[in-house]
Amino acid sequence: MHLNFIAKHRPGESLSCLLIRQAEGVFLSPGELLSRLGSKCNPSTELLALLRANKCSLAAIWPLSDLKQSATYQQVAESRQYKQWINYNTLGVCYRCAEAGFVPESHDFSIMPACTKHSLKLSKECSACSRPYSVNRYHLTHCRCGEPIRSIKASEAEIEEAHYVEKLLHGGDFDSLNAYKELRSITRRFAANNIELSPYIDYINGQPEPLAEHISIAAQQLTHISLRALSAPFACAASEIVKLYAPRLLSSLHRPKNGVKGVSTPIDFRLDQTEFRYTLGLKPQTAAAIESRFFNLTSRVGRPSASFTYQTLARFFEPLLPETDKTTCHSVSLADLSASQKLTIDALIERVLTGGITLHSYDDTRPLSQIRVVNDMKSNNDAPKGYMTLSSVVAQLDSYEEAVRGARDAGLLPATHQRSCNNRYLFAENDVEDFHKKYALIGELARETQYQPMRLSDRLRELGVIPVAGPFEGNSPVSIFRRSDINDADLKGALKITNYATNSGRKPKSTSRFDSETWATGQEVAAELDIPLAQLHRITRHDLLVKGVPRVRGSQRRYYYRRDSVETTKDFLNKAVDINDLSKQLNTNRKKLISRYLYLLKAEPIKVGSKSLVPEKDANTLLSHYRNYLDAQAAATYLSTTRHQIGNWKKASRITPIPPDDDNYIRSPQLFRLSDITRLKQTLIEESKAPAGPSVANV
């Protein structure tokens, strides 16, 4: 299609405005224009393809050299979540900008609430047909149905929000923008739509307390669920910034003593399965058991899809939230009770709900394992008063036995070894409390921040927070950090680190993967030695190649080979002797040669390709051994007789095989020294020359 009009892209102009102006200039809609150009896609798909520099029909109109995209568009195009920022089927429109024929690129973003230039709220749908404004319309100023676009004046809060969003867009700070968008989405669950902008900005900047106060007020009627459930959407958010400050927000949440009037219960409040499991704060197996026991949910493979409404959560948590603490009686946590009674947490919770165990108190900012009940059960661990067994410490710290043993072996958690009691270890309760106050296991930090343990540990190391014990710092198999170091660390700065080293040995992306001057991969070694890759283990088995595991970060290969050993191996193989050539030289059977090699030198030929090679030193040893030690067949050939006669001479003690204590002895076949065979031959020659004695007839 030949176009008489080509719209020129202006700096800062949105792509949707450019496409509509181009279609309007040739008296077509964007969809009709694309159809004439031979495209089978809708305008929204074509614009996204143009945005990401993919193959599209619009590239014929505006080549990439003519279309100068801003840094904002480029960063969106490079991100994987570009579709959540821009949706050309639901655009916000300012009619003043549309009348001027110039729509800024910030209006293409769905998060933009208002026009900062004209202080008008962006219109999202038509007042006549109630359809959202899409890019596929005939005019900038009209809906596809023909109704003119109208906009209303934006409030001061919307204008302030628009300026903040535009600032983040132009600055390319999509991490903060994503955090702000998700915070807005989370607060809608609490029906807290009237929160000002400043609490969100404070949260993103590391001060979640103002937003926590608003959440506490908005959720004042959510008294039947735990505070940990209220913070679960923040702790399980997709934005790393939101997750980072969720623990501090949880510690700042509270239930107002004096209720605020006019606040209705947000019946839309709900948690997904990941958020619910964070609320429980238990191990995945225990959480799955609770879902199955109390909610009739079976664990599914893949992404969690279950949803828990406020009413469902209230029925579960209301019996667990007592009004006052029973401080007059002795209490114990469910974790300790689980370890002492050998019962699971879900079974104990069922007893609490059915009245089988008396509830004492529950700090609803902590996991369910820390629910305290009246201790009227006899302990099964038989530990002295004031001491805890290993299983009790594991339950108390909500960790694993390997982690507790690591803390013990590193000297961070004192223990008493009782050899007379099945070699068990006892831990003083005061020592366990002091350890919990002073140190934090990486598993605990990972559950609270909803990060993978290894990933969190790697970023903390890159930030300079080194664990006091860990896989590379001591005897502990897991990383253990000081709580003071965690509190003083700039965790937000750690989130922005993209190239960082890992515990597994992977270096940052900006550095070389490994020392290529010292180490070589298996493919490189096989190509240099001219042998199949699958046969490298045959050479390695003979200690020819030095195989090792250097600190290669992020590599899927298991082993590497030192280059100096490759050169040595190459020279070694060049000097090695083929077993077939050696057998011809010795005039012996190949199988017998290999058998003697195996018995004598406790080795076997090296199979490289189709050849069987013997090292040069071993070949010389075999040559010398074959010359100096003969088997029965070789001895018979040497004496010009038969093997049967060799056996007769051996029985007559005229020839003796080498004894087992000789260094050259092999079990099979029997060998004779060449010197003994030569001496026997000389004796036989002398006997043949001696005169014969008188015959029997003459006598």
C-alpha positions as CSV (number, residue, x, y, z in Angstrom):
1,M,0.0,0.0,0.0
2,H,1.3,3.4,-1.0
3,L,0.8,6.1,1.7
4,N,0.6,9.7,0.7
5,F,1.0,10.8,4.3
6,I,3.7,9.7,6.8
7,A,3.3,11.0,10.4
8,K,6.6,12.1,12.0
9,H,7.3,11.0,15.5
10,R,7.8,13.9,17.9
11,P,10.0,13.7,21.0
12,G,7.9,12.5,24.0
13,E,4.9,11.5,21.9
14,S,3.1,8.3,22.7
15,L,3.1,5.5,20.2
16,S,-0.7,5.3,20.4
17,C,-1.0,8.9,19.4
18,L,1.4,8.4,16.5
19,L,-0.6,5.5,15.1
20,I,-3.9,7.3,15.4
21,R,-2.5,10.3,13.7
22,Q,-1.1,8.2,10.9
23,A,-4.4,6.4,10.3
24,E,-6.4,9.6,10.6
25,G,-4.1,11.2,7.9
26,V,-5.1,8.5,5.4
27,F,-8.8,8.5,6.5
28,L,-8.7,5.0,8.0
29,S,-8.8,3.5,11.5
30,P,-5.6,1.9,12.8
31,G,-7.1,-1.6,12.3
32,E,-8.0,-0.8,8.7
33,L,-4.6,0.7,8.1
34,L,-2.8,-2.4,9.4
35,S,-5.1,-4.7,7.3
36,R,-4.1,-2.7,4.1
37,L,-0.5,-3.2,5.1
38,G,-1.0,-6.9,5.2
39,S,-1.0,-7.4,9.0
40,K,-3.2,-10.0,10.5
41,C,-2.7,-8.7,14.1
42,N,-4.7,-6.0,15.9
43,P,-3.3,-2.6,16.5
44,S,-2.5,-3.3,20.2
45,T,-0.3,-6.3,19.2
46,E,1.4,-4.4,16.4
47,L,2.3,-1.5,18.7
48,L,3.7,-3.8,21.4
49,A,5.8,-5.5,18.6
50,L,7.0,-2.1,17.5
51,L,7.8,-1.1,21.1
52,R,10.0,-4.2,21.5
53,A,11.6,-3.9,18.1
54,N,10.1,-7.1,16.9
55,K,8.9,-7.9,13.3
56,C,5.8,-5.9,12.6
57,S,4.0,-4.1,9.7
58,L,4.5,-0.7,11.3
59,A,8.2,-1.0,10.9
60,A,7.7,-0.4,7.2
61,I,6.2,3.0,8.0
62,W,8.5,4.0,10.8
63,P,11.9,2.3,10.7
64,L,13.7,2.1,14.0
65,S,16.2,4.7,12.7
66,D,13.3,7.2,12.4
67,L,11.4,6.2,15.5
68,K,13.4,7.6,18.4
69,Q,12.0,5.9,21.4
70,S,12.6,7.5,24.8
71,A,14.5,5.8,27.6
72,T,11.2,5.1,29.3
73,Y,9.9,3.1,26.4
74,Q,13.2,1.3,26.0
75,Q,13.3,0.2,29.7
76,V,9.7,-1.1,29.4
77,A,10.5,-2.9,26.2
78,E,13.4,-4.7,27.9
79,S,11.4,-5.8,30.9
80,R,9.4,-9.0,31.0
81,Q,6.4,-7.3,32.6
82,Y,5.8,-4.8,29.8
83,K,2.2,-5.9,29.3
84,Q,1.3,-5.0,32.9
85,W,2.4,-1.4,32.2
86,I,1.0,-0.7,28.8
87,N,-2.4,-1.9,27.5
88,Y,-3.4,-0.3,24.2
89,N,-6.9,-1.7,24.5
90,T,-7.6,0.4,27.6
91,L,-6.0,3.8,27.4
92,G,-6.4,6.9,29.5
93,V,-7.1,10.0,27.5
94,C,-6.9,13.7,28.3
95,Y,-9.2,15.5,25.9
96,R,-7.1,18.7,26.0
97,C,-4.0,16.8,24.9
98,A,-6.1,15.0,22.2
99,E,-7.3,18.4,20.9
100,A,-3.7,19.6,20.7
101,G,-2.8,16.5,18.7
102,F,0.0,15.5,21.1
103,V,-0.5,12.9,23.7
104,P,2.6,12.3,26.0
105,E,4.0,8.9,26.3
106,S,3.2,8.7,30.0
107,H,-0.5,8.5,29.1
108,D,0.1,5.1,27.5
109,F,0.8,3.7,31.0
110,S,-2.2,2.2,32.8
111,I,-0.9,3.4,36.2
112,M,-1.1,7.1,35.2
113,P,-4.1,8.7,36.9
114,A,-4.2,12.2,35.5
115,C,-2.6,14.7,33.1
116,T,0.0,16.7,34.8
117,K,-0.1,19.5,32.1
118,H,-3.8,20.2,32.2
119,S,-4.7,18.8,35.7
120,L,-7.5,16.7,34.2
121,K,-8.3,13.1,35.1
122,L,-7.6,10.6,32.3
123,S,-10.8,9.2,30.9
124,K,-10.8,5.5,30.7
125,E,-14.2,4.7,29.0
126,C,-16.8,6.3,26.8
127,S,-19.8,7.8,28.5
128,A,-22.1,6.8,25.6
129,C,-21.1,3.1,24.8
130,S,-19.3,2.4,28.1
131,R,-16.4,0.8,26.3
132,P,-12.8,1.5,27.2
133,Y,-10.9,3.8,24.9
134,S,-8.6,1.8,22.7
135,V,-5.9,2.7,20.2
136,N,-8.3,1.5,17.4
137,R,-10.3,4.6,16.9
138,Y,-10.7,7.1,14.1
139,H,-9.8,10.3,15.9
140,L,-7.8,11.3,18.9
141,T,-10.7,13.3,20.3
142,H,-13.5,10.8,19.7
143,C,-14.4,7.4,20.7
144,R,-14.9,4.7,18.1
145,C,-18.6,5.1,18.4
146,G,-18.3,8.8,17.5
147,E,-18.9,10.3,21.0
148,P,-16.4,13.1,21.9
149,I,-14.0,12.3,24.7
150,R,-14.7,14.3,27.9
151,S,-12.5,14.7,31.0
152,I,-13.2,16.0,34.4
153,K,-10.9,18.0,36.7
154,A,-8.5,15.9,38.8
155,S,-8.3,16.2,42.5
156,E,-5.2,17.4,44.2
157,A,-4.3,13.9,45.4
158,E,-4.6,12.6,41.8
159,I,-2.4,15.4,40.5
160,E,0.2,14.7,43.2
161,E,0.1,11.0,42.4
162,A,0.4,11.7,38.6
163,H,3.5,13.9,39.2
164,Y,5.1,11.2,41.3
165,V,4.4,8.4,38.8
166,E,5.7,10.6,35.9
167,K,8.8,11.3,37.9
168,L,9.4,7.6,38.4
169,L,8.7,6.9,34.7
170,H,11.1,9.5,33.4
171,G,13.7,8.5,36.0
172,G,13.4,4.8,34.9
173,D,12.9,3.7,38.5
174,F,10.6,0.8,37.6
175,D,11.4,-1.0,40.9
176,S,9.8,1.8,42.9
177,L,7.0,2.2,40.4
178,N,6.2,-1.5,40.6
179,A,6.3,-1.3,44.4
180,Y,3.9,1.7,44.4
181,K,1.5,-0.1,42.0
182,E,1.4,-3.2,44.2
183,L,1.0,-1.2,47.4
184,R,-2.1,0.5,45.9
185,S,-3.5,-2.9,44.9
186,I,-2.9,-4.4,48.4
187,T,-4.5,-1.5,50.2
188,R,-7.7,-1.9,48.1
189,R,-8.2,-5.2,49.9
190,F,-8.7,-3.2,53.1
191,A,-11.0,-0.7,51.4
192,A,-8.4,1.9,52.2
193,N,-8.7,3.9,49.1
194,N,-8.4,7.3,50.8
195,I,-4.7,6.9,51.8
196,E,-2.6,9.9,50.8
197,L,0.5,9.5,48.7
198,S,3.1,10.2,51.4
199,P,2.6,6.9,53.3
200,Y,3.4,5.0,50.1
201,I,6.5,7.1,49.4
202,D,7.6,6.5,53.0
203,Y,7.2,2.8,52.6
204,I,9.2,2.7,49.4
205,N,11.9,4.8,51.1
206,G,12.1,2.3,54.0
207,Q,9.7,3.7,56.5
208,P,6.6,1.5,56.6
209,E,5.3,2.8,59.9
210,P,2.9,5.5,58.5
211,L,1.3,3.0,56.1
212,A,1.1,0.4,58.9
213,E,-1.0,3.0,60.9
214,H,-3.4,3.4,58.0
215,I,-3.7,-0.3,57.6
216,S,-4.4,-0.7,61.3
217,I,-7.2,1.8,61.2
218,A,-8.7,0.5,58.0
219,A,-8.7,-3.1,59.3
220,Q,-10.0,-2.3,62.8
221,Q,-13.0,-4.5,62.3
222,L,-10.9,-7.4,61.1
223,T,-10.5,-8.6,64.7
224,H,-11.1,-12.3,64.0
225,I,-7.9,-12.9,62.0
226,S,-4.3,-12.5,63.1
227,L,-2.1,-9.4,62.4
228,R,0.3,-11.7,60.6
229,A,-2.6,-12.4,58.1
230,L,-3.0,-8.7,57.5
231,S,0.7,-8.4,56.6
232,A,0.7,-11.5,54.4
233,P,-0.1,-9.6,51.2
234,F,2.9,-7.4,51.8
235,A,5.3,-10.3,52.7
236,C,4.3,-12.3,49.6
237,A,4.2,-9.4,47.1
238,A,5.9,-9.7,43.7
239,S,7.8,-6.5,44.3
240,E,11.0,-7.0,46.3
241,I,10.8,-3.6,47.9
242,V,7.4,-4.4,49.3
243,K,8.6,-7.7,50.6
244,L,11.7,-6.1,52.1
245,Y,9.8,-3.9,54.6
246,A,7.0,-6.3,55.4
247,P,8.5,-7.6,58.7
248,R,8.8,-4.0,59.9
249,L,5.2,-3.3,58.9
250,L,4.1,-6.4,60.8
251,S,5.8,-5.2,63.9
252,S,4.1,-1.8,63.6
253,L,0.6,-3.2,63.1
254,H,-1.8,-2.9,66.0
255,R,-5.4,-3.0,66.9
256,P,-6.8,0.5,67.8
257,K,-8.2,0.7,71.3
258,N,-10.8,3.2,70.2
259,G,-12.6,2.2,67.0
260,V,-13.0,4.7,64.2
261,K,-16.6,5.2,63.2
262,G,-17.7,5.0,59.6
263,V,-15.3,2.2,58.6
264,S,-17.1,-0.8,57.1
265,T,-15.7,-4.3,57.1
266,P,-13.8,-5.0,53.9
267,I,-15.6,-8.1,52.8
268,D,-13.3,-8.3,49.8
269,F,-10.3,-9.1,51.9
270,R,-8.8,-12.5,50.9
271,L,-5.5,-14.3,50.8
272,D,-4.2,-16.7,48.2
273,Q,-2.5,-19.9,49.1
274,T,1.0,-18.5,49.3
275,E,-0.1,-15.7,51.6
276,F,-2.0,-18.1,53.8
277,R,1.0,-20.3,54.2
278,Y,3.0,-17.2,55.2
279,T,0.3,-16.5,57.8
280,L,0.7,-19.9,59.3
281,G,4.5,-19.6,59.3
282,L,5.0,-23.4,59.3
283,K,6.9,-25.7,57.1
284,P,5.3,-26.6,53.8
285,Q,4.4,-30.2,54.8
286,T,2.7,-28.9,58.0
287,A,0.9,-26.1,56.1
288,A,-0.4,-28.6,53.5
289,A,-1.7,-30.8,56.4
290,I,-3.5,-27.9,57.9
291,E,-5.1,-27.0,54.6
292,S,-6.2,-30.5,54.1
293,R,-7.5,-31.0,57.7
294,F,-9.3,-27.7,58.2
295,F,-10.1,-26.4,54.7
296,N,-10.5,-29.6,52.7
297,L,-7.7,-28.6,50.3
298,T,-5.4,-31.1,48.8
299,S,-1.9,-30.0,47.7
300,R,-1.6,-29.5,44.0
301,V,1.5,-29.6,41.7
302,G,2.2,-26.2,40.2
303,R,1.2,-22.7,41.2
304,P,-1.1,-22.4,44.2
305,S,-4.6,-21.3,43.2
306,A,-6.7,-21.6,46.4
307,S,-8.3,-18.5,47.8
308,F,-9.2,-17.8,51.5
309,T,-11.9,-15.3,52.2
310,Y,-12.2,-13.2,55.4
311,Q,-15.1,-15.3,56.6
312,T,-13.1,-18.5,56.1
313,L,-10.0,-17.1,57.8
314,A,-12.1,-15.8,60.7
315,R,-13.6,-19.3,61.4
316,F,-10.1,-20.7,61.7
317,F,-8.4,-17.9,63.7
318,E,-11.1,-16.7,66.0
319,P,-10.8,-19.6,68.5
320,L,-7.0,-19.0,68.6
321,L,-7.2,-15.3,69.6
322,P,-8.0,-15.1,73.3
323,E,-8.9,-11.8,74.9
324,T,-6.6,-12.1,77.9
325,D,-3.6,-14.2,78.8
326,K,-3.8,-16.9,81.5
327,T,-0.6,-15.8,83.2
328,T,-1.3,-17.8,86.4
329,C,-0.5,-21.2,85.0
330,H,2.5,-22.7,83.3
331,S,2.4,-22.6,79.5
332,V,4.4,-24.2,76.7
333,S,4.5,-23.4,72.9
334,L,3.0,-25.8,70.4
335,A,6.5,-26.3,69.0
336,D,7.9,-27.5,72.3
337,L,4.8,-29.6,72.9
338,S,5.1,-31.1,69.4
339,A,8.7,-32.2,70.1
340,S,8.0,-33.6,73.6
341,Q,4.8,-35.4,72.7
342,K,5.9,-36.5,69.2
343,L,2.8,-35.0,67.7
344,T,2.4,-32.8,64.6
345,I,1.5,-29.2,64.8
346,D,-1.7,-29.7,62.9
347,A,-2.8,-32.4,65.3
348,L,-2.2,-30.1,68.3
349,I,-4.1,-27.2,66.7
350,E,-7.0,-29.6,66.2
351,R,-6.9,-30.4,69.9
352,V,-6.9,-26.7,70.7
353,L,-9.9,-26.0,68.5
354,T,-11.8,-28.9,69.9
355,G,-11.0,-28.1,73.5
356,G,-8.7,-31.0,74.1
357,I,-5.9,-28.6,75.0
358,T,-6.5,-25.3,76.9
359,L,-5.3,-22.2,75.0
360,H,-3.1,-19.9,77.1
361,S,-2.0,-17.1,74.7
362,Y,-1.1,-16.3,71.2
363,D,1.1,-13.5,69.8
364,D,-0.6,-13.2,66.4
365,T,2.4,-11.6,64.8
366,R,4.3,-14.9,65.2
367,P,3.7,-18.3,63.5
368,L,1.1,-20.8,64.8
369,S,3.9,-22.9,66.2
370,Q,4.4,-20.3,68.9
371,I,0.8,-20.6,70.2
372,R,1.1,-21.2,74.0
373,V,-1.1,-23.7,75.7
374,V,-1.5,-24.8,79.3
375,N,1.1,-27.5,79.9
376,D,-0.8,-30.3,81.6
377,M,0.8,-33.1,79.6
378,K,3.8,-35.2,80.7
379,S,6.9,-34.7,78.6
380,N,8.3,-37.7,76.7
381,N,11.8,-36.4,76.2
382,D,12.9,-37.1,79.8
383,A,15.1,-34.0,79.8
384,P,16.2,-32.4,83.1
385,K,14.5,-29.2,84.3
386,G,15.9,-26.2,82.5
387,Y,17.2,-28.2,79.6
388,M,15.9,-29.1,76.1
389,T,16.7,-31.9,73.8
390,L,17.7,-31.5,70.1
391,S,14.2,-32.1,68.9
392,S,12.8,-29.4,71.3
393,V,15.4,-26.9,70.1
394,V,14.5,-27.6,66.5
395,A,10.8,-27.0,67.3
396,Q,11.6,-23.9,69.3
397,L,13.6,-22.3,66.5
398,D,11.3,-23.8,63.8
399,S,14.3,-25.1,61.9
400,Y,16.0,-28.4,61.0
401,E,18.3,-30.7,62.9
402,E,21.2,-30.1,60.5
403,A,21.0,-26.3,61.2
404,V,20.9,-26.8,65.0
405,R,23.8,-29.2,64.8
406,G,25.7,-26.7,62.7
407,A,25.2,-24.0,65.3
408,R,26.3,-26.4,68.0
409,D,29.4,-27.5,66.1
410,A,30.3,-23.8,65.3
411,G,30.3,-23.0,69.1
412,L,27.4,-20.6,68.9
413,L,24.9,-22.8,70.8
414,P,26.5,-24.5,73.9
415,A,25.4,-28.1,74.5
416,T,26.0,-30.9,77.0
417,H,26.9,-34.3,75.6
418,Q,25.3,-37.2,77.5
419,R,27.1,-40.3,76.4
420,S,25.2,-42.4,78.9
421,C,21.8,-41.4,77.5
422,N,22.1,-42.6,73.9
423,N,24.7,-40.0,73.1
424,R,22.2,-37.2,73.2
425,Y,22.9,-33.5,73.5
426,L,21.1,-31.2,76.0
427,F,20.7,-27.5,75.5
428,A,20.0,-25.0,78.4
429,E,16.8,-23.0,77.9
430,N,18.7,-19.8,78.6
431,D,21.3,-20.6,76.0
432,V,18.6,-21.3,73.4
433,E,16.9,-18.0,74.2
434,D,20.2,-16.1,74.0
435,F,21.0,-17.7,70.7
436,H,17.6,-16.8,69.2
437,K,18.1,-13.1,70.3
438,K,21.6,-12.8,69.0
439,Y,21.6,-14.9,65.9
440,A,19.3,-15.6,63.0
441,L,19.3,-18.7,60.8
442,I,19.0,-18.1,57.1
443,G,15.8,-20.3,57.0
444,E,14.1,-17.9,59.5
445,L,15.1,-14.8,57.5
446,A,13.9,-16.5,54.2
447,R,10.5,-17.3,55.7
448,E,10.0,-13.8,57.0
449,T,11.1,-12.0,53.8
450,Q,9.7,-14.6,51.4
451,Y,13.1,-15.0,49.7
452,Q,14.9,-18.2,48.7
453,P,17.5,-19.0,51.4
454,M,20.4,-19.3,49.0
455,R,19.5,-16.2,47.1
456,L,19.1,-14.1,50.3
457,S,22.4,-15.4,51.7
458,D,24.2,-14.5,48.4
459,R,22.9,-11.0,48.4
460,L,23.7,-10.4,52.0
461,R,27.3,-11.6,51.4
462,E,27.6,-9.2,48.4
463,L,26.3,-6.4,50.7
464,G,29.1,-7.2,53.1
465,V,27.0,-9.0,55.7
466,I,29.1,-12.1,56.3
467,P,27.6,-15.0,58.3
468,V,29.4,-16.0,61.5
469,A,29.0,-19.6,60.5
470,G,28.1,-21.3,57.2
471,P,29.3,-23.7,54.5
472,F,32.4,-21.6,53.9
473,E,32.9,-20.0,57.4
474,G,32.7,-22.9,59.7
475,N,31.1,-26.3,60.5
476,S,27.6,-25.2,60.0
477,P,25.8,-26.5,56.8
478,V,23.6,-23.4,56.8
479,S,24.4,-19.7,57.1
480,I,23.9,-18.1,60.5
481,F,23.9,-14.3,60.8
482,R,24.1,-11.8,63.7
483,R,20.8,-10.1,64.1
484,S,22.6,-6.8,64.6
485,D,24.3,-7.1,61.2
486,I,20.9,-7.8,59.6
487,N,19.3,-4.8,61.2
488,D,22.1,-2.5,60.2
489,A,22.3,-3.7,56.6
490,D,20.9,-1.7,53.7
491,L,18.6,-4.4,52.4
492,K,17.1,-2.2,49.8
493,G,20.5,-1.7,48.3
494,A,21.0,-5.4,48.2
495,L,17.8,-5.8,46.1
496,K,19.3,-3.7,43.3
497,I,22.4,-5.9,43.1
498,T,22.1,-8.0,39.9
499,N,25.7,-9.3,39.4
500,Y,26.6,-11.0,42.6
501,A,28.6,-14.1,43.7
502,T,26.8,-17.2,45.0
503,N,27.6,-19.8,47.6
504,S,27.5,-22.4,44.8
505,G,30.6,-20.8,43.2
506,R,29.1,-18.7,40.4
507,K,30.8,-15.4,39.8
508,P,29.0,-12.2,38.8
509,K,27.9,-12.0,35.2
510,S,30.5,-9.2,34.5
511,T,33.4,-11.5,35.4
512,S,34.8,-14.5,33.6
513,R,33.0,-17.8,34.4
514,F,36.3,-19.5,35.4
515,D,40.1,-19.3,35.0
516,S,40.3,-20.5,31.4
517,E,44.1,-20.4,31.5
518,T,44.2,-23.0,34.3
519,W,41.1,-25.1,33.6
520,A,39.6,-26.6,30.5
521,T,36.2,-28.1,29.8
522,G,35.6,-31.7,28.8
523,Q,34.8,-30.7,25.2
524,E,38.0,-28.8,24.9
525,V,40.1,-31.6,26.3
526,A,38.5,-34.2,24.0
527,A,39.1,-32.1,21.0
528,E,42.7,-31.5,21.9
529,L,43.4,-35.2,22.5
530,D,41.3,-36.2,19.5
531,I,39.2,-38.7,21.4
532,P,35.5,-39.1,22.0
533,L,34.2,-37.1,25.0
534,A,32.7,-40.2,26.5
535,Q,36.2,-41.8,26.8
536,L,37.7,-39.1,28.9
537,H,36.9,-41.1,32.1
538,R,39.2,-43.9,30.9
539,I,42.1,-41.5,30.9
540,T,41.1,-39.9,34.1
541,R,40.9,-43.3,35.7
542,H,44.6,-43.8,35.1
543,D,45.5,-40.6,36.8
544,L,46.5,-39.0,33.6
545,L,44.2,-36.0,33.7
546,V,43.9,-33.9,36.8
547,K,40.1,-33.5,37.3
548,G,38.7,-31.0,39.8
549,V,35.8,-28.7,40.7
550,P,37.0,-25.1,40.7
551,R,34.7,-22.3,42.1
552,V,32.9,-22.0,38.8
553,R,29.8,-19.9,39.4
554,G,26.6,-21.0,37.8
555,S,28.1,-23.7,35.7
556,Q,26.1,-26.9,34.9
557,R,29.3,-28.8,34.3
558,R,30.5,-31.0,37.1
559,Y,34.2,-31.3,36.5
560,Y,37.0,-29.4,34.8
561,Y,40.5,-30.5,33.8
562,R,43.8,-28.7,34.4
563,R,45.4,-27.5,31.2
564,D,48.9,-28.5,32.3
565,S,47.7,-32.1,32.8
566,V,46.2,-32.0,29.3
567,E,49.6,-31.2,27.8
568,T,51.2,-34.0,29.9
569,T,48.5,-36.5,28.8
570,K,48.9,-35.5,25.2
571,D,52.7,-36.2,25.3
572,F,52.0,-39.4,27.3
573,L,49.6,-40.8,24.7
574,N,51.9,-39.9,21.8
575,K,54.6,-42.1,23.4
576,A,52.3,-45.0,24.4
577,V,52.6,-48.3,22.5
578,D,49.7,-50.0,20.8
579,I,49.0,-53.4,22.4
580,N,48.7,-55.0,18.9
581,D,52.1,-53.7,17.8
582,L,53.6,-54.9,21.1
583,S,52.1,-58.4,20.7
584,K,53.5,-58.7,17.2
585,Q,56.9,-57.6,18.4
586,L,56.9,-60.2,21.2
587,N,55.4,-62.8,18.9
588,T,52.7,-63.6,21.4
589,N,48.9,-63.7,21.7
590,R,47.2,-60.4,22.4
591,K,45.0,-61.8,25.1
592,K,48.0,-63.5,26.8
593,L,49.9,-60.2,26.7
594,I,47.0,-58.3,28.4
595,S,46.7,-61.0,31.0
596,R,50.4,-60.8,31.9
597,Y,50.1,-57.0,32.0
598,L,47.2,-57.3,34.4
599,Y,48.9,-59.9,36.7
600,L,52.4,-58.3,36.6
601,L,51.7,-54.6,36.8
602,K,48.2,-54.6,38.1
603,A,47.1,-52.5,35.2
604,E,45.2,-52.7,31.9
605,P,45.6,-51.0,28.6
606,I,44.2,-47.5,28.1
607,K,41.3,-47.7,25.6
608,V,41.4,-44.5,23.4
609,G,39.2,-44.7,20.4
610,S,39.7,-48.0,18.7
611,K,43.2,-48.5,20.2
612,S,44.4,-50.1,23.4
613,L,47.6,-48.3,24.5
614,V,50.3,-49.3,27.0
615,P,52.4,-46.6,28.5
616,E,56.0,-46.5,27.2
617,K,57.4,-47.4,30.6
618,D,55.1,-50.4,31.0
619,A,55.9,-51.5,27.4
620,N,59.6,-51.6,28.2
621,T,58.9,-53.6,31.4
622,L,56.8,-56.1,29.5
623,L,59.6,-56.5,26.8
624,S,62.2,-57.1,29.5
625,H,59.9,-59.6,31.3
626,Y,59.1,-61.5,28.1
627,R,62.8,-61.8,27.4
628,N,63.8,-63.0,30.8
629,Y,60.8,-65.1,31.8
630,L,59.3,-67.7,29.5
631,D,56.1,-69.7,29.8
632,A,55.9,-73.4,28.9
633,Q,55.2,-72.9,25.3
634,A,58.0,-70.3,24.8
635,A,60.4,-72.6,26.7
636,A,59.4,-75.6,24.5
637,T,60.1,-73.5,21.4
638,Y,63.4,-72.4,22.8
639,L,64.5,-76.0,23.5
640,S,63.0,-77.4,20.3
641,T,60.7,-79.7,22.2
642,T,57.1,-80.0,23.3
643,R,55.2,-78.6,26.3
644,H,54.7,-82.2,27.5
645,Q,58.4,-82.7,27.8
646,I,58.7,-79.4,29.7
647,G,56.2,-80.8,32.2
648,N,58.2,-84.0,32.5
649,W,61.5,-82.1,33.2
650,K,59.6,-80.1,35.8
651,K,58.4,-83.3,37.5
652,A,62.0,-84.6,37.4
653,S,63.1,-81.3,39.0
654,R,65.4,-80.6,36.1
655,I,63.7,-77.3,35.7
656,T,61.9,-75.2,38.4
657,P,59.3,-72.4,37.8
658,I,59.8,-69.1,39.6
659,P,58.4,-69.2,43.2
660,P,55.4,-67.1,44.4
661,D,57.7,-64.9,46.6
662,D,59.5,-63.7,43.5
663,D,58.7,-60.2,42.3
664,N,58.3,-61.4,38.8
665,Y,55.8,-64.2,39.7
666,I,52.4,-64.3,38.1
667,R,49.7,-66.8,38.9
668,S,49.1,-68.0,35.4
669,P,50.8,-69.2,33.4
670,Q,53.8,-70.6,35.2
671,L,57.1,-68.9,34.1
672,F,60.6,-70.1,33.9
673,R,63.8,-68.1,34.1
674,L,65.6,-67.8,30.8
675,S,68.9,-68.5,32.7
676,D,67.5,-71.8,33.9
677,I,66.2,-72.7,30.5
678,T,69.7,-71.9,29.0
679,R,71.4,-74.0,31.6
680,L,69.1,-76.9,30.9
681,K,69.8,-76.6,27.2
682,Q,73.5,-76.7,27.8
683,T,73.1,-79.8,30.0
684,L,71.1,-81.5,27.3
685,I,73.8,-80.7,24.7
686,E,76.5,-82.1,27.0
687,E,74.5,-85.3,27.6
688,S,74.0,-85.8,23.9
689,K,77.8,-85.7,23.3
690,A,78.7,-88.1,26.1
691,P,79.6,-91.8,25.0
692,A,76.8,-94.3,25.4
693,G,77.2,-97.0,28.2
694,P,77.4,-100.9,27.7
695,S,74.1,-102.5,26.5
696,V,72.3,-105.2,28.4
697,A,73.1,-107.9,25.9
698,N,76.9,-107.3,26.3
699,V,76.6,-107.5,30.0
